[in-house]
Amino acid sequence: MKKALFGLLALMIIGVLVGTVACASGQEAGPYVHTSGLNDGVAMTQTSAPTILAMPPATTAIVPAPTIPREYPPPVIITQVPAPEKGSVAYGDISYATSYAVAADRMVIRTAYLIIVVDDVTATLQQINTLSETYGGFVVNSNISEDRSRLYAYINFRVDSARFNDTLQALHNLSVDVKSESTSGQDVTEQYTDLASRLRNLEASEAQLLELMTHAGTVQEILSVQRELTNTREEIELIKGQMQYLEQSSAMALFTVTLEQSKLIVEFTAETRTGKEDTGIQFYTNVSGGFSPYTYGWDFGDGDTSTEANPYHVYRSSGDFTVSLKVTDDKGTSETYEREDYITVLPGWSAGSVAESAWNALLSFFRAVGTFFIGLGIFSPLWIIIMVILYFAWWRRRKKKT
């Protein structure tokens, strides 16, 4: 009897243990995987706890009244995502043929900035337009302006990166002088490769979410998956835009060119146009065009000259003076600018000049008095008649009073 009881007790303990193990194994089923990182073109996997799907716990014979479990879909497990083949379409209708083979060729964004001097700005601008089309490019923007009868132009254009050096040489051939030139190259291969890796991972996540969407059982589960799917697709579109920008920028080199007319233009101004004897006047030069360095030749109109760019000149005598400036550039081209009666110099202070001024003032006074009396004498008959009339009028008034 005791052996039978011990045997029954042992069977019950074994049944409880079996049920516990079955429940534990049922709860651990159904992990899902998301991709992270790359290794030789194959996406690696990493498991995490389930967020939506779970398998129902198993039941055993020791449960008094087992219930019918709800039907759950099988878990979705993705172990590896191979890299797309070269030439495949990654997403939509945008081809990323080079997205997964950038290691073979470097992606470099090349730019150039030049300031050139040309004989004919308008004609050269048209030649650059033709040049960009010949080398498989296009003009981004351009404009032309005029300042003091001198033309300037600005053009921004792109050409095939493979013709970068050819374009640079062509611009040198079109110019008579290159005042400034700078080139640069930005290697974006690593940045592009990183974007391609992120794109593959996001597309794998998108595929997982689409699979989960087909197995979602409740409205809450559907909305949750839809929200994650929308965010993932937004990131995919953003990365594709960045990749497309890098592709286009590296495929087409950018040139920014400023054109200046070679015509030499000379002007000058003075700090003041009126001064006094033995007082200095500052002159300022305004030269554009031509080819620096320049040489200067000033003529101040009083016999003195200067070769300075911005001279300071002292006039020793009074009068009106014509000033001229001749400028010669490094190519031997000369231009002269002249301003007639540009400077007026007044006499300075001296004892002799003060006495002369006083004497002239006294003469002017006597001259005015003399003029008054002369005028009085000329009109004397008229004054006599007026005085007689006034006298008789006064006499008659006095007689009436008496």
C-alpha positions as semicolon CSV with decimal commas, in nm:
position;residue;x (nm);y (nm);z (nm)
1;M;0,000;0,000;0,000
2;K;0,280;0,242;0,090
3;K;0,464;0,164;-0,233
4;A;0,150;0,246;-0,434
5;L;0,111;0,584;-0,261
6;F;0,477;0,672;-0,316
7;G;0,443;0,576;-0,684
8;L;0,133;0,797;-0,730
9;L;0,305;1,091;-0,558
10;A;0,610;1,052;-0,786
11;L;0,390;1,054;-1,099
12;M;0,218;1,377;-0,985
13;I;0,554;1,550;-0,924
14;I;0,680;1,442;-1,268
15;G;0,359;1,574;-1,431
16;V;0,399;1,916;-1,263
17;L;0,761;1,941;-1,378
18;V;0,671;1,848;-1,736
19;G;0,395;2,112;-1,747
20;T;0,626;2,381;-1,612
21;V;0,892;2,305;-1,875
22;A;0,631;2,309;-2,152
23;C;0,500;2,652;-2,045
24;A;0,850;2,797;-2,030
25;S;0,938;2,668;-2,376
26;G;0,611;2,807;-2,519
27;Q;0,683;3,157;-2,383
28;E;1,035;3,163;-2,525
29;A;0,921;3,082;-2,881
30;G;0,883;3,341;-3,160
31;P;1,176;3,587;-3,148
32;Y;1,208;3,836;-3,433
33;V;1,528;3,973;-3,574
34;H;1,641;4,313;-3,699
35;T;1,955;4,367;-3,902
36;S;2,247;4,573;-3,777
37;G;2,577;4,636;-3,954
38;L;2,744;4,477;-4,253
39;N;3,006;4,207;-4,289
40;D;3,142;4,137;-4,641
41;G;2,816;4,244;-4,802
42;V;2,595;4,022;-4,580
43;A;2,366;4,173;-4,318
44;M;2,426;4,031;-3,967
45;T;2,135;3,959;-3,730
46;Q;2,062;4,026;-3,368
47;T;1,770;3,884;-3,169
48;S;1,554;4,067;-2,917
49;A;1,244;4,002;-2,713
50;P;0,913;3,993;-2,907
51;T;0,699;4,305;-2,897
52;I;0,378;4,197;-3,076
53;L;0,362;3,823;-3,136
54;A;0,384;3,547;-2,873
55;M;0,304;3,174;-2,868
56;P;0,035;3,052;-2,626
57;P;0,145;2,846;-2,325
58;A;0,118;2,470;-2,360
59;T;-0,136;2,273;-2,151
60;T;-0,089;1,935;-1,979
61;A;-0,310;1,666;-1,846
62;I;-0,289;1,795;-1,491
63;V;-0,493;2,108;-1,584
64;P;-0,851;2,037;-1,481
65;A;-1,028;2,222;-1,766
66;P;-0,800;2,313;-2,059
67;T;-0,923;2,593;-2,286
68;I;-0,893;2,618;-2,663
69;P;-0,597;2,850;-2,736
70;R;-0,627;3,146;-2,975
71;E;-0,470;3,090;-3,318
72;Y;-0,138;3,282;-3,341
73;P;0,067;3,316;-3,660
74;P;0,411;3,162;-3,667
75;P;0,698;3,395;-3,578
76;V;0,888;3,569;-3,856
77;I;1,259;3,499;-3,837
78;I;1,507;3,662;-4,076
79;T;1,862;3,543;-4,043
80;Q;2,056;3,703;-4,332
81;V;1,992;3,970;-4,592
82;P;2,233;3,945;-4,889
83;A;2,354;4,263;-5,057
84;P;2,171;4,353;-5,381
85;E;2,349;4,268;-5,702
86;K;2,524;4,538;-5,904
87;G;2,284;4,707;-6,144
88;S;1,973;4,624;-5,943
89;V;1,702;4,874;-5,855
90;A;1,707;4,934;-5,481
91;Y;1,371;5,101;-5,443
92;G;1,102;5,255;-5,665
93;D;1,219;5,370;-6,009
94;I;1,557;5,516;-5,898
95;S;1,854;5,303;-5,999
96;Y;2,147;5,274;-5,764
97;A;2,377;5,069;-5,985
98;T;2,684;5,204;-5,812
99;S;2,544;5,197;-5,459
100;Y;2,696;4,860;-5,378
101;A;3,018;4,878;-5,578
102;V;3,171;5,209;-5,471
103;A;3,490;5,049;-5,347
104;A;3,614;5,013;-5,706
105;D;3,593;5,387;-5,793
106;R;3,639;5,683;-5,563
107;M;3,363;5,946;-5,553
108;V;3,519;6,293;-5,555
109;I;3,332;6,625;-5,579
110;R;3,556;6,862;-5,778
111;T;3,517;7,241;-5,786
112;A;3,713;7,530;-5,937
113;Y;3,703;7,910;-5,884
114;L;3,868;8,147;-6,134
115;I;3,891;8,522;-6,200
116;I;4,006;8,582;-6,556
117;V;4,071;8,890;-6,771
118;V;3,945;8,878;-7,130
119;D;3,936;9,112;-7,428
120;D;3,564;9,066;-7,498
121;V;3,347;8,971;-7,201
122;T;3,028;8,905;-7,400
123;A;3,197;8,682;-7,659
124;T;3,391;8,487;-7,396
125;L;3,075;8,428;-7,193
126;Q;2,912;8,273;-7,499
127;Q;3,219;8,056;-7,559
128;I;3,200;7,924;-7,203
129;N;2,832;7,835;-7,258
130;T;2,933;7,631;-7,561
131;L;3,223;7,476;-7,369
132;S;2,996;7,346;-7,093
133;E;2,765;7,179;-7,346
134;T;3,058;7,028;-7,536
135;Y;3,190;6,865;-7,219
136;G;2,855;6,714;-7,125
137;G;2,746;6,982;-6,881
138;F;2,518;7,282;-6,846
139;V;2,512;7,641;-6,721
140;V;2,369;7,683;-6,371
141;N;2,346;8,065;-6,381
142;S;2,523;8,365;-6,533
143;N;2,497;8,744;-6,542
144;I;2,674;9,040;-6,701
145;S;2,703;9,397;-6,569
146;E;2,874;9,728;-6,650
147;D;3,067;9,958;-6,419
148;R;3,224;10,282;-6,543
149;S;3,212;10,167;-6,908
150;R;3,378;9,837;-6,814
151;L;3,203;9,501;-6,848
152;Y;3,201;9,226;-6,586
153;A;3,044;8,879;-6,604
154;Y;2,982;8,588;-6,369
155;I;2,903;8,231;-6,472
156;N;2,844;7,911;-6,275
157;F;2,844;7,590;-6,480
158;R;2,898;7,212;-6,457
159;V;3,085;6,968;-6,681
160;D;3,159;6,597;-6,675
161;S;3,412;6,534;-6,398
162;A;3,625;6,336;-6,643
163;R;3,674;6,661;-6,841
164;F;3,775;6,872;-6,540
165;N;4,136;6,930;-6,649
166;D;4,032;6,988;-7,011
167;T;3,785;7,255;-6,900
168;L;4,046;7,424;-6,683
169;Q;4,289;7,440;-6,973
170;A;4,020;7,575;-7,206
171;L;3,946;7,861;-6,965
172;H;4,317;7,949;-6,959
173;N;4,316;7,957;-7,339
174;L;4,015;8,193;-7,346
175;S;4,174;8,448;-7,109
176;V;4,454;8,698;-7,155
177;D;4,534;8,679;-6,784
178;V;4,428;8,467;-6,484
179;K;4,407;8,687;-6,174
180;S;4,298;8,411;-5,935
181;E;4,252;8,035;-5,947
182;S;4,168;7,770;-5,687
183;T;4,059;7,407;-5,721
184;S;3,943;7,152;-5,466
185;G;3,832;6,789;-5,446
186;Q;3,617;6,638;-5,171
187;D;3,626;6,257;-5,139
188;V;3,276;6,139;-5,040
189;T;3,330;5,765;-5,100
190;E;3,312;5,676;-4,731
191;Q;3,003;5,889;-4,680
192;Y;2,833;5,727;-4,979
193;T;2,924;5,375;-4,863
194;D;2,778;5,446;-4,519
195;L;2,455;5,572;-4,676
196;A;2,434;5,258;-4,893
197;S;2,472;5,038;-4,583
198;R;2,203;5,228;-4,397
199;L;1,976;5,198;-4,701
200;R;2,012;4,818;-4,712
201;N;1,935;4,787;-4,340
202;L;1,630;5,011;-4,368
203;E;1,498;4,818;-4,668
204;A;1,540;4,493;-4,473
205;S;1,349;4,647;-4,181
206;E;1,079;4,758;-4,424
207;A;1,043;4,401;-4,553
208;Q;1,009;4,269;-4,196
209;L;0,744;4,527;-4,114
210;L;0,548;4,441;-4,428
211;E;0,557;4,073;-4,327
212;L;0,443;4,159;-3,974
213;M;0,159;4,365;-4,120
214;T;0,014;4,054;-4,287
215;H;0,008;3,868;-3,954
216;A;-0,114;4,150;-3,728
217;G;-0,424;4,038;-3,541
218;T;-0,563;4,354;-3,379
219;V;-0,618;4,715;-3,487
220;Q;-0,360;4,832;-3,231
221;E;-0,102;4,595;-3,376
222;I;-0,177;4,714;-3,732
223;L;-0,145;5,083;-3,633
224;S;0,180;5,017;-3,448
225;V;0,335;4,840;-3,747
226;Q;0,203;5,105;-3,987
227;R;0,362;5,384;-3,781
228;E;0,700;5,210;-3,782
229;L;0,667;5,142;-4,154
230;T;0,600;5,510;-4,229
231;N;0,904;5,624;-4,029
232;T;1,123;5,366;-4,201
233;R;1,011;5,474;-4,548
234;E;1,076;5,840;-4,464
235;E;1,432;5,752;-4,365
236;I;1,474;5,551;-4,686
237;E;1,365;5,845;-4,902
238;L;1,593;6,083;-4,712
239;I;1,896;5,858;-4,758
240;K;1,818;5,809;-5,126
241;G;1,806;6,185;-5,175
242;Q;2,146;6,224;-5,010
243;M;2,291;5,943;-5,222
244;Q;2,151;6,095;-5,540
245;Y;2,302;6,434;-5,451
246;L;2,645;6,277;-5,395
247;E;2,618;6,084;-5,722
248;Q;2,530;6,393;-5,925
249;S;2,782;6,619;-5,752
250;S;3,068;6,375;-5,803
251;A;2,969;6,304;-6,162
252;M;2,956;6,675;-6,261
253;A;3,237;6,915;-6,166
254;L;3,138;7,271;-6,071
255;F;3,313;7,580;-6,213
256;T;3,263;7,936;-6,089
257;V;3,424;8,197;-6,315
258;T;3,435;8,577;-6,292
259;L;3,525;8,761;-6,614
260;E;3,677;9,110;-6,624
261;Q;3,737;9,324;-6,929
262;S;4,102;9,396;-7,007
263;K;4,029;9,765;-7,087
264;L;4,229;9,999;-6,862
265;I;4,019;10,265;-6,687
266;V;4,177;10,553;-6,490
267;E;4,014;10,807;-6,259
268;F;4,123;11,019;-5,964
269;T;3,973;11,245;-5,699
270;A;4,104;11,508;-5,457
271;E;4,032;11,544;-5,088
272;T;3,928;11,904;-5,159
273;R;3,916;12,111;-5,475
274;T;3,978;12,447;-5,304
275;G;4,279;12,535;-5,094
276;K;4,520;12,813;-5,004
277;E;4,878;12,878;-5,091
278;D;5,129;12,651;-4,912
279;T;4,848;12,414;-4,810
280;G;4,865;12,049;-4,922
281;I;4,593;11,856;-5,106
282;Q;4,559;11,475;-5,100
283;F;4,487;11,296;-5,431
284;Y;4,341;10,944;-5,467
285;T;4,375;10,707;-5,764
286;N;4,099;10,478;-5,891
287;V;4,233;10,230;-6,150
288;S;4,056;9,920;-6,284
289;G;4,121;9,677;-6,563
290;G;4,450;9,618;-6,735
291;F;4,721;9,415;-6,567
292;S;4,884;9,503;-6,239
293;P;5,128;9,631;-6,126
294;Y;5,070;9,984;-6,252
295;T;5,299;10,285;-6,287
296;Y;5,171;10,640;-6,230
297;G;5,258;10,979;-6,375
298;W;5,096;11,288;-6,217
299;D;5,098;11,646;-6,350
300;F;4,953;11,893;-6,098
301;G;4,939;12,189;-6,339
302;D;5,193;12,405;-6,152
303;G;5,503;12,241;-6,297
304;D;5,533;11,970;-6,030
305;T;5,491;11,595;-6,096
306;S;5,472;11,271;-5,897
307;T;5,493;10,894;-5,952
308;E;5,308;10,792;-5,636
309;A;4,974;10,615;-5,649
310;N;4,806;10,856;-5,402
311;P;5,024;11,169;-5,376
312;Y;5,003;11,465;-5,139
313;H;5,083;11,793;-5,319
314;V;5,142;12,148;-5,190
315;Y;5,059;12,440;-5,422
316;R;5,292;12,741;-5,378
317;S;5,093;12,993;-5,583
318;S;4,729;13,084;-5,625
319;G;4,517;13,019;-5,932
320;D;4,322;12,747;-6,110
321;F;4,514;12,432;-6,204
322;T;4,447;12,147;-6,448
323;V;4,549;11,804;-6,312
324;S;4,622;11,494;-6,524
325;L;4,720;11,133;-6,446
326;K;4,877;10,878;-6,681
327;V;4,869;10,509;-6,579
328;T;5,061;10,229;-6,753
329;D;4,990;9,863;-6,675
330;D;5,225;9,565;-6,677
331;K;5,151;9,493;-7,045
332;G;5,252;9,844;-7,153
333;T;4,899;9,973;-7,208
334;S;4,857;10,339;-7,104
335;E;4,555;10,552;-7,023
336;T;4,544;10,925;-6,935
337;Y;4,277;11,101;-6,732
338;E;4,265;11,484;-6,714
339;R;4,044;11,730;-6,523
340;E;4,059;12,090;-6,640
341;D;4,072;12,371;-6,377
342;Y;4,019;12,102;-6,115
343;I;4,203;12,272;-5,825
344;T;4,151;12,633;-5,711
345;V;4,420;12,781;-5,485
346;L;4,348;13,104;-5,295
347;P;4,616;13,351;-5,176
348;G;4,745;13,290;-4,828
349;W;4,790;13,552;-4,540
350;S;5,076;13,812;-4,546
351;A;5,139;14,170;-4,416
352;G;5,160;14,307;-4,768
353;S;4,837;14,145;-4,867
354;V;4,662;14,285;-4,558
355;A;4,778;14,643;-4,636
356;E;4,680;14,599;-4,995
357;S;4,338;14,480;-4,890
358;A;4,292;14,783;-4,656
359;W;4,397;15,028;-4,928
360;N;4,162;14,862;-5,173
361;A;3,880;14,891;-4,920
362;L;3,950;15,264;-4,865
363;L;3,956;15,327;-5,236
364;S;3,627;15,149;-5,267
365;F;3,475;15,374;-4,998
366;F;3,585;15,698;-5,165
367;R;3,477;15,564;-5,496
368;A;3,129;15,505;-5,356
369;V;3,110;15,859;-5,204
370;G;3,223;16,015;-5,529
371;T;2,968;15,818;-5,718
372;F;2,698;15,949;-5,482
373;F;2,784;16,314;-5,535
374;I;2,819;16,272;-5,906
375;G;2,473;16,127;-5,917
376;L;2,344;16,413;-5,704
377;G;2,492;16,668;-5,945
378;I;2,345;16,499;-6,246
379;F;1,997;16,511;-6,099
380;S;2,031;16,866;-5,942
381;P;1,756;17,039;-6,156
382;L;1,510;16,784;-6,043
383;W;1,610;16,828;-5,680
384;I;1,575;17,212;-5,712
385;I;1,220;17,186;-5,847
386;I;1,124;16,948;-5,570
387;M;1,271;17,180;-5,304
388;V;1,081;17,483;-5,445
389;I;0,752;17,297;-5,440
390;L;0,808;17,185;-5,084
391;Y;0,901;17,540;-4,977
392;F;0,584;17,699;-5,124
393;A;0,371;17,432;-4,965
394;W;0,527;17,501;-4,627
395;W;0,493;17,882;-4,671
396;R;0,120;17,868;-4,754
397;R;0,047;17,647;-4,456
398;R;0,228;17,887;-4,225
399;K;0,041;18,189;-4,372
400;K;-0,297;18,030;-4,308
401;K;-0,211;17,969;-3,945
402;T;-0,122;18,335;-3,892
